[in-house]
Amino acid sequence: MTNKHLAQLDQRIEKIKAELAALGPMRPGSLTRQFKDPKARTGAYYQLSFTLDMKSRTDYIPHQCLAQVRSEVANYKRFKTLSVAWVAASIERSRLSIKLAREA
């Protein structure tokens, strides 16, 4: 049972690695719509806010690039989710292999 579980964990890790490799360009941050005049809600523009190297940054995003940046932000969120899943599966695998080593 435990060797079978180890194999399942290995398969899960390989699947995560493949999904990570398939990700395209990515950017961290939150994309929000802002207004030059918030009360009248006119002069809309988009900005991407993120932190890099412990510094907060903001990029203004042109309307024609919104789809691309949304895709990049989604890829980054997927990257973070997959990274956490990989680490969790690796920890579980390590614990199981240690348990098997003790039993042997």
Summary of the structure (lengths in Angstrom):
residues: 104
radius of gyration: 20.9
end to end distance: 14.4
largest distance: 72.2
contacts: 253
relative contact order: 0.20
helix: 60%
strand: 25%
